[in-house]
Amino acid sequence: MAGTINVDYGTSIPNNIGLGDDRRVLKALEKWHPGYLNWWHSMGPEGFQESLVYLRTAVSVDLDGWAKFGYVRMPEYKWGILLAPQEEDRRVPCGEHAGEPAWQDVPGEYRAMLRRLIVIQGDTEPASVEQQRHLGHTAPSLYDMRNLFQVNVEEGRHLWAMVYLLQKYFGRDGREEAEELLRRQSGHADHPRMLGAFNEATPDWLSFFMFTTFTDRDGKMQLEALAQSGFDPLSRTCRFMLTEEAHHMFVGATGVARAIQRTCDVMNEAGIDDPYDVDRIRALGVIDLPTIQKKCNLHFTLSLDLFGSEISTNAANAFNAGIKGRYKENKIDDDHKLVDATYPALRLIDGQIKRVDEPALSALNMRLRDDYVDDCAKGIKLWNNTIKKADIDFEITLPHVAFHRQIGEFASINASPDGKVLSDDEWQAQCDQWLPNKADGDFIDSLMVSEVEPGRYAGWIAPPKVGIDNKPGDFEYVKIDG
């Protein structure tokens, strides 16, 4: 597919930015749009491009009517460009410009820094679609398949949101960056995605649920920090994106909870009270709880690496410039400048993990990561409540932040899930207890059998408590034959 496509951007692309009247951006988008559709057909959900999917489409920023539901083929989805309502007299919330009027145009001195932040955020959106493109073939139900595709099209919409900012505010450089967002591919040897976690495979549905639990939660934290930006169009864009990001985390957290529910039910039916009796539990066609813990360990730590180095000059510069704030900056009770403030940070000192006070400006990544860990701890309560109600003696826990790190303060050491520094030999002797190995992956893969009859679910996962849009249990969320 090439060349200009005939689209009425005023009606076919939901937007509240007057897109049809902005000739310069319209021309750029008309040029970019065919490439996007090429990317979607070649790298989006494989094998389901012609299927009718019961999707939610964002059409407004009004809380009472922001989305509508209906059947649509994914390539015909109305990817919109929607910004949260503009706040009257909004001010830069942090840094040396705190209290000044928020910028409606890019400040020249921060142009490169802002562009890079937008590009990095934009790069994650198509990456996750690429990582998940094969999962439709092993969906445990039509309900889950539809949720996967909902996440995919919304990640596509988030890419549109970042591309709009690039094309609207960064001229030729922005247009070139928008093209590069379609050129890079997850896991590609020569043109990989920018962040490591977005080049990892998503081989099975438990991985997908963990990804949407942990990696999309990182997305939430980054969007919350960008929503504090003194560059008002970026702030407004991210504030609306958070509305959709919440659904992605819901898909993940409830997906894992349903896998846990099914395992607990099967254990109780079989009279198995030892969660570590792995062979017997697996023989019943469900995923044992220790393996779920291993997958939690893996995806949590991969997501921690997305925060970058705990002590970061780049983060300090972005905050000081007022273009990226802290998590819920507007609710923090301090001067929002941090000139003399400190923050207790975990550091590796003489081979030991110690907490020391660091300049708060330098430790912004650490603070955002700490906020993330707290949010994750709240998120896994659903899983543990499910296990507790089944009267099984097991608890899913988050590993120490030094465990299995590839980036940052603890990348050079081996640490156990409880934070003990280990020798290479100690790590090699025990790592299979803490991280999924090939045998674990092969077993999970053996369970990944597609179930496409409406109302039926694969044997390893329980049905949801309620349907999408209050639909009945046997609703046909995806019409496989189109």
Long-range contacts (C-beta under 8 A, 24 or more apart in sequence): 1-34, 1-37, 1-38, 1-41, 2-34, 2-38, 3-34, 4-30, 4-31, 4-34, 5-30, 5-33, 5-34, 5-37, 7-33, 12-78, 13-78, 13-79, 13-80, 13-81, 14-57, 14-58, 14-59, 14-60, 14-78, 14-80, 14-81, 14-82, 15-80, 15-81, 15-82, 16-60, 16-61, 16-82, 16-83, 17-81, 17-83, 17-164, 19-81, 22-168, 25-164, 25-167, 25-168, 28-167, 28-175, 28-178, 29-163, 29-164, 29-167, 31-175, 32-163, 32-167, 32-175, 32-178, 32-179, 32-182, 35-179, 35-182, 36-156, 36-159, 36-160, 36-182, 37-75, 38-182, 39-126, 39-182, 40-74, 40-75, 40-156, 41-75, 43-126, 43-129, 43-130, 43-133, 43-185, 44-74, 44-75, 44-129, 44-133, 44-152, 44-156, 45-74, 45-129, 45-132, 45-133, 45-135, 45-136, 45-148, 45-149, 45-152, 46-133, 46-134, 46-136, 46-137, 47-136, 47-137, 48-74, 48-136, 48-145, 48-149, 48-478, 48-480, 49-73, 49-74, 49-75, 50-482, 51-478, 51-479, 51-480, 51-481, 51-482, 52-478, 52-479, 52-482, 53-146, 53-149, 53-150, 53-477, 53-478, 53-479, 54-146, 54-468, 54-469, 54-471, 54-475, 54-476, 54-477, 54-478, 55-146, 55-149, 55-150, 55-153, 56-150, 56-247, 56-468, 56-469, 58-82, 58-154, 58-157, 58-240, 58-243, 58-244, 61-85, 61-240, 66-243, 69-468, 69-469, 71-479, 73-482, 74-149, 74-152, 74-153, 77-153, 77-156, 79-153, 79-156, 79-157, 79-160, 80-157, 80-160, 81-160, 81-161, 81-164, 82-161, 82-240, 83-233, 83-236, 83-237, 83-239, 83-240, 84-235, 84-236, 84-237, 84-239, 84-240, 85-236, 86-232, 86-236, 90-232, 90-235, 91-230, 92-230, 92-322, 93-228, 93-230, 93-322, 93-325, 93-329, 93-330, 93-336, 94-228, 94-230, 94-319, 94-322, 94-325, 94-326, 94-329, 94-336, 94-337, 95-230, 95-319, 95-320, 95-321, 95-322, 95-323, 95-336, 95-337, 96-320, 96-321, 96-322, 96-337, 97-230, 97-321, 97-322, 98-322, 98-335, 98-336, 98-337, 100-230, 100-322, 102-230, 102-231, 102-232, 102-235, 103-230, 103-231, 103-232, 104-232, 104-233, 105-169, 106-169, 106-170, 106-231, 107-231, 107-321, 109-321, 110-231, 110-321, 110-323, 111-170, 113-317, 113-318, 113-321, 113-323, 114-231, 114-234, 114-323, 115-166, 115-170, 115-173, 115-174, 115-177, 117-226, 117-234, 117-318, 117-323, 117-324, 118-162, 118-165, 118-166, 118-177, 118-234, 119-162, 119-166, 119-177, 119-180, 119-181, 119-194, 120-194, 120-195, 121-162, 121-222, 121-223, 121-226, 122-158, 122-159, 122-162, 122-163, 122-166, 122-177, 122-181, 123-181, 123-184, 123-193, 123-194, 123-195, 123-198, 124-193, 124-194, 124-195, 124-198, 124-219, 125-155, 125-156, 125-158, 125-159, 125-162, 126-155, 126-156, 126-159, 126-181, 126-182, 127-184, 127-186, 127-193, 127-195, 127-198, 127-199, 128-152, 128-155, 128-186, 128-198, 128-211, 128-215, 128-216, 129-155, 129-156, 130-185, 130-186, 130-187, 130-193, 131-186, 131-187, 131-198, 131-200, 131-201, 131-202, 131-211, 132-202, 132-208, 132-211, 135-202, 135-204, 135-205, 135-208, 137-450, 138-204, 138-205, 138-448, 138-449, 138-450, 139-205, 139-450, 139-451, 139-452, 140-205, 140-448, 140-450, 140-451, 140-457, 140-458, 140-460, 140-461, 141-451, 141-456, 141-457, 141-458, 141-461, 141-463, 142-452, 142-453, 142-454, 142-475, 142-476, 142-477, 142-478, 143-457, 143-463, 143-464, 143-467, 143-468, 143-475, 143-477, 144-205, 144-255, 144-461, 145-452, 145-477, 145-478, 146-468, 146-477, 146-478, 147-251, 147-255, 147-468, 148-208, 148-251, 149-478, 150-247, 150-251, 151-212, 151-247, 151-248, 151-251, 154-244, 154-247, 154-248, 157-244, 158-241, 158-244, 161-237, 161-240, 161-241, 162-237, 164-237, 165-233, 165-234, 165-237, 168-233, 169-233, 195-306, 196-302, 196-305, 196-306, 196-406, 196-407, 197-302, 197-303, 197-305, 197-306, 200-302, 203-441, 203-445, 204-441, 204-444, 204-445, 204-448, 205-255, 205-448, 205-461, 206-256, 206-259, 206-287, 206-292, 206-295, 206-444, 207-295, 207-299, 208-252, 208-255, 209-251, 209-252, 209-253, 209-255, 209-256, 209-259, 210-252, 210-256, 210-295, 210-296, 210-298, 210-299, 211-252, 211-299, 212-248, 212-249, 212-251, 212-252, 212-253, 212-255, 213-249, 213-252, 213-253, 213-255, 213-256, 213-299, 213-376, 213-379, 214-252, 214-296, 214-299, 214-300, 214-302, 214-303, 214-376, 215-299, 215-302, 215-303, 215-306, 216-245, 216-248, 216-249, 216-252, 217-249, 217-303, 217-372, 217-375, 217-376, 217-379, 218-303, 218-306, 218-307, 218-372, 219-245, 219-248, 220-245, 220-246, 220-249, 220-375, 221-327, 221-368, 221-371, 221-372, 221-375, 222-306, 222-368, 224-327, 224-328, 225-324, 225-325, 225-326, 225-327, 225-329, 225-368, 226-324, 227-325, 228-324, 228-325, 228-326, 228-328, 228-329, 228-330, 229-322, 229-323, 229-324, 229-325, 230-321, 230-322, 230-323, 231-323, 234-323, 249-379, 253-379, 253-380, 253-382, 253-383, 254-382, 254-464, 255-461, 256-292, 256-296, 256-383, 257-382, 257-383, 257-386, 258-461, 258-462, 258-463, 258-464, 259-286, 259-287, 259-292, 259-460, 259-461, 259-462, 260-289, 260-292, 260-383, 260-386, 260-387, 260-396, 261-386, 261-390, 261-462, 262-286, 262-459, 262-460, 262-461, 262-462, 263-287, 263-288, 263-289, 263-292, 263-460, 264-386, 264-387, 264-390, 264-392, 265-390, 265-462, 267-390, 267-392, 268-390, 268-391, 268-392, 273-392, 273-393, 275-392, 275-393, 275-394, 282-443, 285-447, 285-459, 285-460, 286-447, 286-459, 286-460, 287-443, 287-444, 287-447, 287-460, 289-387, 289-392, 289-394, 289-396, 290-394, 291-436, 291-440, 291-443, 291-444, 292-383, 292-396, 293-396, 293-397, 294-434, 294-435, 294-436, 294-440, 295-436, 296-380, 296-396, 296-398, 297-399, 297-403, 297-404, 297-417, 297-434, 297-435, 298-404, 298-435, 298-436, 300-376, 300-398, 300-399, 301-399, 301-403, 301-404, 301-405, 303-372, 304-369, 304-372, 304-373, 304-401, 304-405, 304-408, 305-405, 305-406, 305-407, 305-408, 307-365, 307-368, 307-369, 307-372, 307-408, 308-365, 308-407, 308-408, 309-365, 309-407, 309-408, 309-409, 310-345, 310-346, 310-347, 310-363, 310-365, 310-366, 310-369, 310-408, 310-409, 311-345, 311-347, 311-358, 311-362, 311-363, 311-365, 311-366, 311-409, 312-362, 312-364, 312-365, 313-362, 315-362, 315-364, 315-365, 316-359, 316-361, 316-362, 316-364, 319-361, 319-364, 320-361, 326-364, 326-367, 326-368, 326-371, 327-367, 327-368, 327-371, 343-367, 346-401, 346-402, 346-409, 347-409, 348-402, 348-409, 348-410, 348-412, 348-413, 351-413, 351-421, 352-421, 353-402, 353-410, 353-415, 353-419, 353-421, 369-401, 373-398, 373-401, 399-434, 403-434, 404-434, 404-435, 452-478, 452-480
